[in-house]
Amino acid sequence: MPRIKYKFNHESLSFDKVTLGIKVVMLRLVGFLMGSIVVAVIYWAIFASAFDTPKEKALKREVAQMTIQYDLITHEMGNIEKVLNDLQKTDDNLYRTIFESEPLPSTLREGGVGGVTRFRDLEGYTNSKMVIETATKLEKIRKKVYVQSKSYDELVSLAKDKAQMLHCIPAIIPISNKDLTRTASGYGLRIHPYYKITKFHYGMDFTAPSGTDVYASGDGVIEEVNSSKRGLGNNIIIDHGFGYESVYGHLDRFNVKAGQKVKRGDIIAFVGNTGMSLAPHLHYEIKINGTNVDPVNYYFNDLSPEEYQKIIEIASKTGQSFD
């Protein structure tokens, strides 16, 4: 039973019963409710700060697992970077050296990954720094992999060109000369057979009977087939590509036509005694970018080291050329 309150009335000198109005009752009720809410909020804040809800516990476990995964990923990315760096060193210092190509510039390999706002969407979180660092490292690795893959594409192209170049370089003696006794005169200053003066001999002379087979010393295209009674007489010029040309002089007959493609070892003509020639022989020259070079340095596909040394000695001792 609710308690009844009385108030002393000084005029009537008696106690009057206190009756609460609706407004007062409502104010007290609102005050009670507000106080209860405040107390409830305080209790909830204390509880929430001291204890985790099941959902918060699950989220914290998930974050802990993700942090561990990020650490593992970062470690693996470090290993991948080491492998990439080794590949880059091998690429620059071995493969490109073999193919005579310049290494890729470091500015291309170590280029940036975008502006400062590239990872703006990842900012504002508890682990933003870790996530952004991981994303940045991953982007650098992606760029390095892309650059390296393009470099290997280029190396494949260079390898194909190199293989073709090795087929095209004049690399055999242009007549059958296994015993090397047909080597008559080498490259350099020699006595001219007609003028009896010292002149520079721009090729090598190989003695052989007229009609002996003459071989293309490398793959190429017949650039010129010339018939002449002067100088080199009947002669052939082969364009091997890559700046290489070979010249075959004093021929008797031709076995090819201008514009024809030939392979190393194909019979292109036959030894003769045409032009300014002392006796039947083949005059053979090699040019690189239009400049004559010593053909003796280009028999590596044909001779053993001992045979190579022997032909150098024979060519250097001969004092007179045959043309």
C-alpha positions in Angstrom: 0.0 0.0 0.0 1.5 3.4 -1.0 2.4 5.7 1.8 0.1 8.7 2.3 1.9 12.1 2.7 0.5 15.0 4.8 1.5 18.6 4.9 1.0 20.9 7.9 -1.4 23.8 7.2 -0.5 26.8 9.3 -3.8 28.5 8.8 -6.0 25.7 10.0 -3.4 24.3 12.3 -4.1 20.8 10.9 -2.5 18.3 8.6 -3.8 18.2 5.1 -3.4 15.2 2.8 -0.9 15.9 -0.1 -2.3 15.1 -3.5 0.1 15.0 -6.5 -0.9 16.5 -9.7 -0.6 14.8 -13.1 2.2 17.1 -14.2 4.3 16.3 -11.2 3.7 12.6 -11.6 4.7 12.7 -15.2 7.9 14.7 -14.4 8.9 12.3 -11.7 8.2 9.4 -14.1 10.4 10.9 -16.8 13.1 11.7 -14.3 13.1 8.1 -13.1 13.2 6.7 -16.7 16.1 9.1 -17.6 18.0 8.1 -14.5 17.5 4.4 -15.3 18.8 4.9 -18.8 21.9 6.8 -17.6 22.6 4.1 -15.1 22.1 1.4 -17.8 24.4 3.1 -20.2 27.1 3.4 -17.5 26.8 -0.3 -16.6 26.9 -1.2 -20.3 30.0 0.9 -20.9 31.8 -0.6 -17.9 30.8 -4.1 -19.1 31.8 -3.5 -22.7 35.2 -2.2 -21.7 35.9 -5.1 -19.5 34.3 -8.0 -21.5 34.1 -8.8 -25.3 30.9 -9.9 -26.9 31.1 -13.2 -28.8 31.1 -11.3 -32.1 34.0 -9.1 -31.0 35.9 -12.2 -29.9 35.4 -13.8 -33.3 36.5 -10.6 -35.1 39.6 -10.3 -32.9 40.5 -13.9 -33.7 40.0 -13.2 -37.4 42.2 -10.1 -37.2 44.9 -12.1 -35.4 44.8 -14.7 -38.1 44.9 -12.1 -40.9 47.9 -10.5 -39.2 49.7 -13.8 -39.2 48.8 -14.3 -42.8 50.1 -10.8 -43.7 53.4 -11.6 -42.0 53.7 -14.9 -43.9 52.9 -13.1 -47.2 55.4 -10.4 -46.5 58.1 -13.0 -45.8 57.2 -14.9 -49.0 57.3 -11.7 -51.0 60.8 -11.0 -49.6 61.9 -14.4 -50.9 60.3 -13.7 -54.3 62.2 -10.4 -54.5 65.4 -12.2 -53.8 64.7 -14.7 -56.7 63.8 -11.8 -59.0 67.0 -10.0 -58.1 69.0 -13.1 -59.0 67.1 -13.5 -62.3 67.9 -9.8 -63.1 71.6 -10.2 -62.3 71.7 -13.4 -64.5 69.8 -11.6 -67.2 72.1 -8.5 -67.3 75.4 -10.2 -66.6 75.1 -13.5 -68.5 72.3 -13.7 -71.0 72.7 -10.1 -72.4 76.4 -10.5 -72.4 76.1 -13.6 -74.5 73.8 -11.9 -77.0 75.8 -8.7 -76.9 72.9 -6.6 -75.7 72.9 -3.7 -73.2 71.5 -4.5 -69.7 68.1 -3.0 -68.9 68.5 0.3 -67.1 67.8 0.2 -63.3 65.3 3.1 -63.7 63.1 0.7 -65.7 63.5 -2.2 -63.3 63.0 -0.1 -60.2 60.3 2.3 -61.4 57.7 3.7 -59.1 54.3 2.2 -58.5 52.1 5.3 -58.7 51.3 8.4 -56.8 50.8 9.0 -53.1 47.1 8.6 -53.4 47.2 5.2 -55.1 46.3 3.4 -51.8 44.1 6.1 -50.3 41.2 3.7 -50.0 43.3 1.6 -47.6 43.9 4.5 -45.2 41.9 5.1 -41.9 42.0 1.6 -40.6 43.8 0.1 -37.5 46.2 -1.9 -39.7 46.4 0.6 -42.6 50.1 1.0 -42.5 50.7 -2.8 -42.7 48.2 -3.3 -45.5 49.6 -0.3 -47.5 53.2 -1.5 -47.1 52.2 -5.0 -48.3 50.2 -3.6 -51.2 53.1 -1.4 -52.2 55.6 -4.3 -52.1 53.2 -6.5 -54.1 52.9 -3.8 -56.7 56.7 -3.5 -57.0 57.0 -7.3 -57.4 54.3 -7.3 -60.0 56.1 -4.6 -62.0 59.5 -6.4 -61.7 57.9 -9.6 -62.9 56.3 -7.8 -65.9 59.7 -6.1 -66.8 61.5 -9.4 -66.4 59.0 -11.3 -68.6 59.4 -8.6 -71.3 63.2 -8.9 -71.0 62.9 -12.7 -71.5 60.7 -12.1 -74.6 63.5 -9.9 -75.9 66.1 -12.5 -75.1 64.1 -15.2 -77.0 64.1 -12.8 -80.0 67.9 -12.2 -79.6 68.4 -16.0 -79.3 66.6 -16.6 -82.6 68.6 -13.8 -84.2 71.8 -15.2 -82.7 71.0 -18.7 -84.0 70.3 -17.3 -87.5 73.4 -15.2 -87.3 75.6 -18.2 -86.4 74.2 -19.9 -89.6 74.9 -16.8 -91.7 78.5 -15.9 -90.5 81.0 -17.1 -93.1 82.6 -19.9 -91.0 84.1 -22.5 -93.3 86.9 -22.7 -95.9 85.2 -22.2 -99.2 86.9 -25.2 -101.0 87.8 -28.7 -99.8 91.1 -28.2 -98.0 91.4 -30.8 -95.3 95.1 -31.1 -95.5 95.5 -27.3 -95.7 98.1 -27.6 -98.5 96.0 -25.5 -100.8 96.4 -22.4 -98.7 98.6 -20.3 -101.0 98.5 -16.7 -99.7 97.1 -14.9 -96.7 95.7 -11.5 -95.8 98.1 -8.6 -95.6 101.1 -7.1 -97.4 102.1 -9.5 -100.2 104.2 -9.3 -103.4 102.0 -8.8 -106.5 102.5 -11.6 -109.0 102.5 -9.3 -112.0 103.8 -5.9 -110.7 106.3 -7.5 -108.4 105.7 -4.7 -105.8 104.3 -5.0 -102.3 100.6 -4.5 -102.2 98.0 -5.2 -99.6 96.2 -8.5 -100.3 92.6 -8.2 -99.0 91.8 -11.9 -98.9 93.2 -15.5 -99.0 94.2 -17.5 -102.0 93.5 -21.3 -102.2 95.1 -23.2 -105.1 93.0 -25.9 -106.7 92.5 -27.4 -110.2 90.0 -25.6 -112.5 86.5 -27.0 -111.9 87.0 -27.6 -108.2 83.8 -27.0 -106.2 83.5 -23.6 -104.4 81.2 -23.6 -101.4 79.2 -20.8 -99.8 80.8 -20.2 -96.4 77.6 -19.1 -94.7 73.8 -18.8 -95.3 72.9 -15.7 -97.4 71.6 -14.3 -100.6 73.7 -14.0 -103.8 74.2 -10.3 -104.1 76.2 -10.2 -107.3 77.3 -12.6 -110.1 79.9 -10.8 -112.2 81.6 -12.0 -115.4 84.9 -10.1 -116.0 88.3 -10.5 -117.6 89.9 -8.0 -115.2 90.7 -7.9 -111.5 88.9 -10.7 -109.7 87.6 -12.1 -113.0 84.4 -14.0 -112.7 83.3 -13.4 -109.1 80.4 -13.8 -106.7 79.4 -11.7 -103.7 77.2 -13.2 -101.1 75.3 -11.0 -98.6 75.0 -12.9 -95.4 73.1 -10.3 -93.4 74.2 -8.9 -90.0 76.8 -6.8 -91.9 78.7 -9.8 -93.4 79.7 -10.3 -97.1 81.9 -12.9 -98.7 83.7 -12.5 -102.1 84.7 -15.4 -104.4 87.1 -14.5 -107.3 88.7 -15.9 -110.4 85.9 -18.4 -110.9 85.5 -20.6 -114.0 81.7 -21.2 -114.0 78.8 -20.1 -111.8 76.2 -22.4 -110.2 73.9 -19.7 -108.8 72.1 -16.6 -109.9 71.8 -13.1 -108.3 69.0 -13.0 -105.8 69.2 -16.7 -105.0 69.2 -17.9 -101.4 72.0 -20.3 -100.4 73.0 -22.3 -97.4 76.4 -22.9 -96.0 78.1 -25.6 -97.9 76.1 -25.1 -101.1 78.2 -25.3 -104.3 78.0 -21.8 -105.8 80.7 -22.0 -108.5 83.9 -23.7 -109.7 87.6 -22.7 -109.4 89.0 -21.0 -112.4 91.8 -18.8 -113.7 89.9 -15.7 -114.9 90.9 -12.1 -114.4 94.3 -11.1 -113.1 95.3 -14.6 -111.9 98.7 -16.3 -111.9 97.3 -19.8 -111.8 94.0 -21.6 -111.1 93.0 -20.7 -107.6 90.2 -19.2 -105.5 90.5 -15.7 -104.1 88.3 -15.4 -101.0 87.4 -12.3 -99.0 85.2 -11.5 -96.0 83.8 -8.0 -95.3 82.0 -6.6 -92.2 80.0 -3.5 -92.9 81.9 -2.9 -96.1 85.4 -3.3 -94.5 87.7 -6.2 -95.3 88.8 -8.4 -92.5 91.2 -11.4 -92.3 89.3 -14.5 -93.4 91.6 -16.7 -91.4 89.7 -15.7 -88.3 86.5 -17.1 -89.7 87.2 -20.9 -90.1 86.1 -21.8 -86.6 83.3 -24.1 -87.9 85.7 -26.1 -90.0 89.0 -26.6 -88.3 90.4 -28.0 -85.1 92.6 -25.8 -82.9 95.7 -27.5 -84.3 94.5 -27.1 -87.9 93.6 -23.5 -87.2 97.0 -22.7 -85.9 98.6 -24.5 -88.9 96.6 -22.5 -91.5 97.6 -19.2 -89.7 101.3 -20.2 -90.0 100.9 -21.1 -93.7 99.0 -18.0 -94.6 101.5 -15.7 -92.8 104.6 -17.2 -94.3 103.6 -16.9 -98.0 105.3 -13.9 -99.6 103.5 -13.7 -102.9 99.8 -13.6 -103.8 98.3 -15.3 -106.8 96.3 -12.3 -107.9 
